[in-house]
Amino acid sequence: MAVVPIRLTEEQVRKINLLIKLGIYSNRSEAIKSMLERSMDSEVQGYLTNAKVQKAVRTLLVHKGIQDPLVLTPKKTAVELIAEGRQ
């Protein structure tokens, strides 16, 4: 697992600490990883369901001679896809 240093505002740290005190997360690292994974999954899903992206992909597929309907449904989470790219 990689270590990635980040800078957070005092307000962000206070919010994370509150979630830990409430028992939602056991430590800051767990909280940040969980929030980051959900955010990345949401970001990737947003691009996969974006009408402009789908239109561009359909156009490229038609150009390549592929006429089947395009359905973009990720089988892996954003974290898994990113991890694969780093190998």
C-alpha positions as CSV (number, residue, x, y, z in Angstrom):
1,M,0.0,0.0,0.0
2,A,1.3,3.4,-0.9
3,V,1.6,6.4,1.5
4,V,0.2,9.6,0.0
5,P,0.7,12.8,2.1
6,I,-2.1,15.3,1.8
7,R,-2.9,18.7,3.4
8,L,-6.2,19.2,5.1
9,T,-7.8,22.3,6.6
10,E,-8.4,22.4,10.3
11,E,-12.1,22.2,9.6
12,Q,-11.7,19.0,7.6
13,V,-9.6,17.5,10.3
14,R,-12.3,18.5,12.9
15,K,-15.0,16.8,10.8
16,I,-12.9,13.6,10.5
17,N,-12.2,13.6,14.2
18,L,-15.9,13.9,14.9
19,L,-16.7,10.9,12.7
20,I,-14.1,9.0,14.7
21,K,-15.5,10.1,18.0
22,L,-19.0,9.0,16.8
23,G,-17.5,5.5,16.1
24,I,-18.1,5.7,12.4
25,Y,-14.4,5.2,11.7
26,S,-11.7,3.9,14.0
27,N,-9.0,6.3,12.8
28,R,-8.2,9.1,10.3
29,S,-6.6,6.9,7.7
30,E,-9.7,4.6,7.6
31,A,-12.0,7.6,7.4
32,I,-10.1,9.3,4.6
33,K,-9.7,6.0,2.6
34,S,-13.4,5.2,2.8
35,M,-14.4,8.7,1.8
36,L,-11.9,8.8,-1.0
37,E,-13.1,5.5,-2.4
38,R,-16.7,6.5,-2.3
39,S,-15.9,9.8,-4.0
40,M,-13.8,8.1,-6.7
41,D,-16.5,5.5,-7.4
42,S,-19.0,8.4,-7.7
43,E,-16.7,10.3,-10.0
44,V,-16.1,7.4,-12.3
45,Q,-19.8,6.5,-12.4
46,G,-20.6,10.1,-13.3
47,Y,-18.3,9.9,-16.3
48,L,-19.6,6.5,-17.4
49,T,-23.2,7.8,-17.3
50,N,-22.4,11.2,-18.9
51,A,-24.4,11.6,-22.1
52,K,-21.5,13.4,-23.9
53,V,-19.1,10.6,-23.0
54,Q,-21.5,8.0,-24.2
55,K,-22.2,9.8,-27.4
56,A,-18.5,10.1,-28.1
57,V,-17.9,6.4,-27.4
58,R,-20.8,5.4,-29.6
59,T,-19.4,7.6,-32.4
60,L,-16.0,5.9,-32.1
61,L,-17.6,2.4,-32.1
62,V,-19.7,3.2,-35.2
63,H,-16.5,4.5,-36.8
64,K,-14.9,1.2,-36.0
65,G,-17.9,-0.7,-37.4
66,I,-19.3,-1.8,-34.1
67,Q,-23.1,-1.3,-34.1
68,D,-24.2,-3.1,-30.9
69,P,-25.8,-0.9,-28.2
70,L,-23.4,0.4,-25.7
71,V,-23.9,-0.2,-22.0
72,L,-21.3,1.1,-19.7
73,T,-21.5,-0.6,-16.3
74,P,-18.3,-0.9,-14.4
75,K,-17.5,-4.3,-12.9
76,K,-14.8,-2.9,-10.6
77,T,-14.6,0.0,-8.2
78,A,-12.6,3.1,-9.1
79,V,-9.9,2.0,-6.6
80,E,-9.5,-1.3,-8.3
81,L,-9.3,0.3,-11.8
82,I,-6.7,2.8,-10.5
83,A,-4.7,0.0,-8.8
84,E,-4.6,-1.9,-12.1
85,G,-3.2,1.1,-13.9
86,R,-0.4,1.5,-11.4
87,Q,0.9,-2.1,-11.8
